[in-house]
Amino acid sequence: MVFKLERLNVVKIAEAEHERDKLISKGFKEVKEEKKDTNKKAAK
């Protein structure tokens, strides 16, 4: 599983939970990916 963490304007990608935990202890916050709906149809 891949984790995305952010601190100020720095983004780090962690591939293991222990890497994620190290970054969280350094002040990074886990970022939840938002699903973007790309299947929107144009309004008529």
C-alpha positions in Angstrom: 0.0 0.0 0.0 1.2 3.5 -0.8 0.9 6.4 1.7 1.1 10.0 0.7 2.2 12.4 3.5 2.6 16.2 3.4 4.3 18.8 5.5 4.0 22.4 4.4 4.8 22.2 0.7 6.8 18.9 0.9 5.1 15.7 -0.2 6.6 12.3 0.5 5.4 8.9 -0.7 5.9 6.0 1.7 5.4 2.4 0.5 5.4 0.7 3.9 3.7 1.4 7.2 7.0 1.8 9.2 8.2 4.4 6.7 4.8 6.2 7.1 5.1 6.1 10.9 8.6 7.6 10.7 7.4 10.5 8.6 4.4 11.0 10.9 6.8 11.2 13.9 8.7 13.9 12.0 5.6 16.1 11.7 4.1 14.9 8.3 0.4 14.4 8.0 -1.2 11.7 5.9 -3.1 13.0 2.9 -6.2 11.2 1.7 -6.6 11.2 -2.1 -9.8 12.7 -3.3 -11.4 10.9 -6.1 -12.1 13.3 -8.9 -15.2 12.6 -10.9 -14.0 12.9 -14.5 -17.2 11.4 -16.0 -19.2 14.6 -15.6 -21.4 15.5 -18.6 -21.7 19.1 -19.9 -24.8 20.9 -18.7 -27.3 21.7 -21.4 
